[in-house]
């Protein structure tokens, strides 16, 4: 219990928490990780769409064939993937 409380940054000693509270904090951390993973995946999806529009693969938009959107899309895709990878690492 002591290692888990240190891992979550919880005070020990007189301020000990119950196993139920520790369980709740772990579940909250897992939920936060899932939410950030979903947000990262959405960001990566939009980045991919912007990249493909900028590259001219997805035509029919003012963004089609624009090098700006190709670069912005690639950067956004990488950021989204980095968020997902960071969340899965923990």
Secondary structure, DSSP 8 states (H G I E B T S, - for coil): -HHHHHHTT---GGG---HHHHHHHHHHHHHHHHHHHHHHHHHHHHHHHHHHHHTTSS-SSTTTT-HHHHHHHHHHHHHHHHHHHHHHH-
